[in-house]
Amino acid sequence: MILSVQRLVHRAIADAIRRQYGLAEIPVFAVEVPPTRALGDLAVPVAFQLARTLRKAPRAIAQELAQTLGAIPGVARVEPAPNGYLNLYLDRSAYLLPRVRQQLPHEAAASEKTIVEHTAINPNKAAHIGHLRNAVLGDALGRVLRLRGTPVEIQNYIDDLGVQVADIIVGFRELEHRTLDDVRQIADTTRIDYYCWDLYSRVTQWYDERQDHLDARARTLHELEHGDPGVNDTAAMGAFIVDRIVRAHLATMARLNIAYDLLTYEGDIVRLQFWAHAFETLKAQNAIYLQTEGKLAGCWVMKIEEASPADARGDAPGNDVGDDAREKVIVRSNGVVTYIGKDLANQFWKLGLLGRDFHYRVFATQANGRALWATTSGAGEAGARELGYSTDGADASKPFVEVSGRKGLGVKIDDLLDLLTNKATAEVAKRNPEFPPEDCRRVGSQIAVAAIRYFMLKYSRGKLIVFDIEEALSFEGETGPYLQYAAVRANNIFHKLQEREHVAEAEILSGLETLPAVELADDGEAHNLWAVVFEASRLDEVVEQVVRSLEFSGLAKYAFGLAQLFSAFYHRYPILNEEQADRKRWRAAGVAYFRMQLTRALDLMGIEVPSRM
């Protein structure tokens, strides 16, 4: 794509600077994409950076560099601009053909693995829309890293010993007087994640009735952390509830095209003594200390120099906040380790600071065919090497719903998906009356997923968003379905060429080298074929920006802009009705490349291209 050309140009210009001026150190400079193609396909402002050192005008430096550069593969010409820029114009047919035929060599993949941990929903109730953004962002990060050739492992941290799991156990026992066999029966006959959604809200209300009701939570937490599921009833009930709800969460995420490589269980961190080892290390480094006075007396705490957001997990006690520091509880006075403490042990493991590893087992086979592994405290079913590890060492006045699991407020992800799928299916059926119902449903599901995932990505990470169903599902405007429609429209061009002229796509793309490429030349239009091709080739550049900034709205907006550019081209430059064969074939080649790149961009966002819409 475009990055390989930019790197080639950068090296050539850096060499020209060394030859022309004998500089040992080359200033850091960028190879940019100018705002209009009239200013070149690429532009380099290095003359401005050299002007002070060389005591020359940027224009003179640009002229000298243009003469020194010589031929650059893939670049048709280099022109020094009057303002001091170096403007480069690409050999357009030579640029498009290997890309549309996917003949460019792949760059070497990175050798070090990157861990991306996301989702991490408390396994105590159904996943709700408040969990959507984290999961969608994390999944997109894994996808863009893989496109760059980075080995990625997607992890999902399961807090199976947390307060929220204890609360569900308390609800079953204290409010409903259920045994483990009763809970199994409920799980086998109903959706346990939905059942626990309501139970969790009821438990919260029960705690509010009397202060001593919280004693049941404390006892349950202690039994969870220190119990063996094989002999301890509390631990056994907790393990069963967690397993069933985790499987429900995974099924929900699979509907959104989200998959994982490893489930990391907090309970295994404790049972395998990860925390005990990390605890001793933290004490030895004086990173934590035993508080002997105040309301945190008896707690092991860590001093936090700067105030941080409240623990979103809700299982840490209050913090003693002073003028210059605050203390974060790592181990409670009753010996129970907080979420923060166990997470520290998890980070020690990730960084290879523990000198020990989990055991592993195959948890499930996912919808994409990939095996999902999980940690285990037992011997497991496979060694660490199979996973790629080294074994060495509600306000009614508001026009939206706020999420509060404790109050039972919120919209479940599956309910939202069902609603959007039903709406999209009805629209597909209306537009395609000959389409079988099952195909309408399949496409409706793809559109629903696109609506959700694009909506979650198109806003910057720090922006508060309110999900709007009608806006997200629209086939017009900045939406996932609009992008899908652009890709479907491009596909339809080739279907119709096959039907009308009996010409396969491969035939259209063969022999283009022998045809005049005037269609790729400038014609004064802003939405011509070359504009579409060049913009489509910038996907890898956009991905690099996304990885550096972790701002996925850039990818979403790039894809939307590319789809808009194609739409304008589609309406202005006919393909099916073009009478000149060479123009038709070059336009079709450009559309094929656009479709390939837009499909890649959609895949990075976890969005599929439907067969029709």
N, C-alpha and C positions, 0 to 999 in steps of 0.2 A: 504494500500500500504506500502511503506517502512518506512514512518515516524513513524508509530505506533510501529514497531519493534525497530527502533533506540531509541525511547523514553523509551521503556521497558528496553533495554540494558543499557541506560544511568542511569536509576534509580537503576538497579541492581548493577552496578559498583560503583555508589556513595554510596550505602548502604554498599558494601563490604569495601570501603575505610574507612568508619566510624567504622565498626566493627574491621578491622584489625589494624588501626592506631589511632583510637580515635580522629580524627581531627574534630574540630567544624566547620571549614570552608573548603568546598571542592573547589578546583580550577575549574575554568570554563574549560570544556574539550568537545571535539567533538567526535561523533561517525561517522567515515568516511567510504567511499567506496574505498577500495584499487584499484590500477590500474589494477590488474589481479586477477582472482578468485583463483589462486594458493596461494595467500597471505590471503585468507579468503574472506568471503562475506562482513564482516564488520571489521573495525580495529579501535582500540582506543589507542591514544598516551599519555594517562594520566600519565603513569609512568615517562615520561620525565618532566612533570610539577611538579611531587611530589619529584623528585630526590634531589633537593636542600633543600627542607624542611625536608625530612627524612634522608638526608645525606647517600643515598644509590644509587647503580647503577640502572639505569632503568630496566635492565634485571632482577635483583633480585626482584624489586618491581612488575614487571609483573608476575613473577613466584608466588609470594605470593598472589597476587590478583586472579590469576587463580585458586589457591587452595581454596581460601576463597569464591569465587563466588557461587559455588553450581550450581544447575540446573536453567536455564533460559528458560521459555516456548518458544518453537519455535527454540531454539538454540541447535544444535546437539553436538557441542563441542567447547571448548575455549582453545586456545594454546598460551602460551607466546613465542614470537619470540625472537631469539637471540639479535636482535637490541633493544628490550624493548617494542615493540608493543604488544598489546593483539589482537590476531586474532580470530575472531568468525566465525564459519561455521554453516549455518542454516539447519534446518530439511527441506529438499527441497520439498518433497511431501506434508508435512503438510503446507508448505508455499504457494504452488501453488493452492491446491484444494479449500480452502475457497475463494481465490481471483477470480479464474475462475468461481466459482459458485456465486460470489457476496454475500457471507455469512458473511462478516466482518461487525461489527456494525459501524454506522456512528458516528463520533465525534460530540460533542455538538456544535451547531451553535453559532456564536457570537451574542450578544443581541443588540449591537449598530449598527445603520444603517450607511453605508458609501455612500456618494454622489460622483459619478463620473460624471463630466461635460466634454463633448467633442463635437466635430464637430463645433458648433457655427459659421456657415458660414454666411456672410452678406447676407440678403435676398434681393439681388438686381440683381442677374443674375444666370446662371446655375452653378452648382458645377463643379469645375475643378480638375485636378489631383493634384494640390497643396494642396487640402483639404483632400486627401486620407489618408495620413499617420496619421494625428491627429485622424480622425474618426476610423481607423483600430486599432490604439494603445488604444484609449479610450474604444472601444468595447471589445478588448481582456482583458483589465484590469477588466472590469465588469465581464467578464466570469470567469477569474481565481479567483476573489474574491468570486463569487458564488460557485465555486467548493470547496472552503475552508469553506463554510457554512456561509459566511458573508452576512447579508442583504444589498442589493445594490439598489440604485436608480440612474438610468441613466438620467441625465439632459442635455438639449440642450438649450443654451442661445441664444435668438433671439433678435438681436439688431435692433428693428423696428423703432428706432428714430435716427439712425446714419446718418453720412454724405452720405454713399453710397445709402441709400434709398432716401434721399433728392435729390441726383444727378439724380436718375431715374425719379423722379417727375419733376425735372427741364427739363430733356430731353423730356418727354412727352409734357410738357406745352410750353417750349420756343423754342424747335427745331421742334416739330411736331404739336404743337397747338392742343393737344388732350384734350378732356374732360374725366371725369370718365366713362361715358357711352362708349366712344371710347375705353378706356383701357379695359373695360369689354368685348367688342366685340373682341379685339385682343386676350385676354386671352381665349375666347371661341373657337377661330378659329385657333389658332397656339400655339406653345410652348412658353409661355410668358417668361420662364427662358432663352431660347435661344434668343428670341427677345430682351430682356433687356441686354443680353451679348453685342450685337452690339451697342445698344443705349448708354450703359455706356461708351464705348470707344469713341463714337461721342461726348458725353457731355464733356469728358476730353479734347478733341481737341477744343471744343467750349470755354471752360474756358481759354485755352492757347491763344486764339485769342485776347481777351481784358480783362484787369484787372477787369473792372466793371461788367463783366459777373458773377463774384463770388458773387456779391450782391444778385443774385437770389438764390444762395445756402444758404446764411446767412438768408434771409427771409424765405425760405422754412424750414430750420432747426428750426427756432423760432416758426413757425406755427405748425410744427409737434409736438414739445415738449409741447406747450401750447394750442393745439387745442383738441377739442372733435370730434372724428370721426362721431358723430351723427349730428353735426351742422357745422363743419369746412371742407371745400372742400379739403384742402391740407391733413388734417388728414384722411379723408375718402379715398382719392386716395392712400395714403400711406398704410393704413390698408388693402385695397384690394390687392395692389401689394404684400405686405409682405405675406398675407395669401396664395395667389396663388403660390408664389415662394417657400415658406416654404413647401407647399404640394409637389411641384416638387422635392425639395431636399430630402424629406422623401421617395418619390418613388425611387429616385436614390439610397439612402442608403439601402432601402429594398432589392434592387437587390444584394447588398453586404452582406446580412444577418445582417444588423445593425438596431437595434430598440432602442426605448427610453421609458422612463416612464413619463417624464415631460418636456414640453416646457416652459421655463421661459422667459417672454417677458419684455424687458427693459421698454416699455411704461407703464406697470403695476407698475413697481417700482416707476415711477414718479407720475402716477395718484393716487396711493394709499399712497403717501407722504412718501414712504420709504426713498427717498433721503433727503427730508426735515428733517426727524428725524436724519438720519445719519449725515447730515450737521451740525446740532446743537451739536451733540455729538463730532464731530471732532473739532469744534471750541472751545467747552468747555475744551477739552483735549489739546488744543494748537497744535493739529496735523496739522492744516492748518492755514494760515493767509492771510490777504489781502495785496497784493503787492501794494505799493503806488508810485513806481518810476520805470523807465526803460521801456523796451518794453512790460513788463507784468503788467504794472500799471492797476489797476482796476480788476485784476484777483485774485481769491482765489487759492493759490498754496500750495503745500506740498514740503518740502525740502527732497530731496533724497541724502543721504550721499554718496552713491556709484553710479557710472554711471550704467545705465541699458540700454538694447537694446531699440531702437526706437519703439514707439508704432506701432505695426503691423497693427492696425486697421486704421491708417492714419487720424483720426479725431481730433487729438490734435494739437494745434498750436505749434510754435517753443518754445524751452525751453531756459531759461537764464542760461547758463553754466558758472560757475565760477571755480576758482582753486580748491576749497575744497568741493564744493557742487553743486547740480543742483536743479532747481525748476520744479516741475511737475504741470501743470495747472489742477486744479480740476473743477473750474467754470470760464468760460471766462468772459471778461469784459462786454459783452453784456448780461450776465445772463444765457447763455446756459451752461448746465452741460456737461462736456466731458465724453467720454466712461469710463475713469478711475473713475470718481466720481460715476457714476451709478453702476459700478462694485463693488465699495466699499460698497455701500448700499446693493447690492446683497450678498456680503460676510457677512455683518452684519446679514442679514436674515438667511443665512445658519448656522451661529454660534449661533442663538437664542438671538442676542443682541438687536433686535428691539422691542420685546414685541408685535409684530403684525404679521399677516400672509396674504398671498394672498387669493383670492377666486379662485375656480377651476372649470373647465368645461371639459367634454370629448371632445377631439379634433378629434379623429379618432380611428378606430380599425385597428391595423397593420396586416401585412401579417402573423405574427406568432400567431394571435388571441388575442394578448395582447392589452388592452385599452391604448391609449396614452392620457395623460391628458395635459392640458395647463392652465397657470395662466390666470386670467381675473380680470378686475377692477370692474366688476359688481357683482351681488349676486352669480353667478355661478350656477352649477348644483349639487354640492356636497361639503361637508365640508372637512376640512383639514384632519380629521381622516381617511377618505377613502384612502388618499395617504400615510398614515403612519406617519403623523405629529402629534405632540402634539399641542393642541390648547391653552395650558396654556402659559399665557404670549407670341529682335530678331536679334540676330547676325547670319547671314546665314552660317558663317564659323564654327559654333558650331554644333556638331553632335547630338544635343538635343534641345528641345524647352523649354525656360524659360517662367515662368508664370508671366503675368502682366495683371490683369483685366482691368486696366485703359487703356492699349494699345490694349486690345482685343487679347492678345497673350495667348496661352495655349491650352490644350486639355481638352475637357469636359469629365467628368467621364462616362456619358452615351455613348458617342462616342467611348471611349476606350473599354468599356464593350461590345458594339456591335461588334467592330472589333475583339476582342479576342474570343467572342462567335462564330462568323462566322468561324474563323480559327479552333477553337476547334471542332465545329460541323462537319466541313468538314473532319477532321482527324478521328473523331469517326465513321462517315459514311463509310470512306474508310476501317477502321479496322473491321467494323461490317456491312457488306452490307445487312444483313437480318433485321437490326434494323429499325423500322418505323421512318420517318423523325421527328415526334414530340418528340420521345424519344432521337434521336440524338441531337435535339436542347436543350432538357432539360439537358442532360449530358454535352453538350458543354457549357451551361451556368454555370454549377457547376464547370467545369474545369477553365473557365475564372475567376470566383470569386476566386478560389484557387490560380491561377497564380498571381493575384493582391495582395491578402491578404498576402500570404506567402512572396512575394517579399518585401512588406512593413515592415514585421516583422523580416526578417532574418538579417537585418543590425542593428548595434547599433544605439541608438537614436541620438547620436551626429554626425553620419556620413551622409555626403551629398550623396544622391543616384540619379542615372539616370536610369529610368525605361527602360528596354530592353525587347521588346515584344517577340522576339524569345527565349531569355533566360528564361523568365518567363513561357512561354507555354511549354517548353520542358518536355517530359516524362522521361528524364534522367537528373541526376545531382541534385543539391540542389534547388528543385522547389516544389511548391504546387502539380502540377500534378503527380510528382514522388511519393509523399507521398500517394496521392489518389490511385495510381496504386498498391502500396504495400498493402493497405487495400483491394482493389478489388481482388488482387491475393489471399489473405488470405480467403476472402469470397468464392472464386471459389473452394478452396479445399473442403469446406463443401458441396457445390453444387454438386461437382463430387462424393463425398462419398455417397451422397443421390442417385444420378443417377446410379452409378455403383454397389453399395453394398446395397442400400436401407436402409442405416443406418442414422438416424437423429442425429443431433448434441447432443441432450439431452442424447441419448443412449450412445454416445461416452464418454460423461463426467460422466456417472453413473458407479458406481462400481469400480472406479480406485483404491480405497483404497486396494482392494484385489489383485491388480496386482503388480509384482515386479517393483520398480521404478529405475531400473538400468539406464534407459535412461536419468535420471537427474543427474547421477554421472559424475564426471570429466572423460573425455576421452582424455585429452591433446589438444583438439581443442579449438580455441579461439571463434568459432562461434557455439557452441553446443546449445542444447535446454535450458539448465540452464542459459546460458549467455543471451539468448533472454528473458526468463521469468524474470530474476532478473532486467535487464535493463528496461523492461516494467513496473516493479513495482516502479520505481523511479520517476514516473510522479509527485506524490504529493510533493516529495522533490524538484523537479525542479520548481514547481509552487510556493513553499515557497521562493525559491531564486528569482524568478521573482517578487513577491510581495515586497520583501525587497529592491531589486535593481531597480525596475521599468524598467528592461532591458529585453525586450521580445525576443531579438535575442537568449537568452538562451533557451527559449521554442522551438523556430523554429529549432535551431541546435540540440537540444535533439531529437525532432521528426525525423529529417533527419537521425541522427545517429542510432536511433532505426530501422528505415525503412531499412537502409543499413545492419544492423546486421541481420534482418529477411531475407533479400535477400540472404545474404551469407549462412545462415542456410538452406534456401529453396533449394538452388542449391546443397548443400552438404548432406543433410539428407532427402531423399525422404519420402513422407507420403503415397501418393496414391499407390506407388509401393512397399512399405515396406511389407515383407511377415510375419514378426513376429507381431502378433496381439497386444501384450502388448506395444511394441515399437511404433506401429502405433497410438495407442490410447493416449499414453503419449505425443507423438509429436503433435497430433491433439489438445490435451488439451492446450499445450503450445502456439500453433498458435491461439487458441480461446482467450487466455488471451492477447496475443500480439495484436490481432485485436481489442479487447475491449479497451485496453489502447491507441493504436494509434488513434482509432476513438475518444476517449475522448480528446486527444491532438489536433486533427484536429478541433474538436468542439470548443475548447478553442481559436483557431485561426479563428473561423467563417467559417470553411471549411467543406463541406458535402462530404460524400463518395458516389460516383455514383454507379449505379447498375452494370455497366460494362464500360470498356474503350477500 
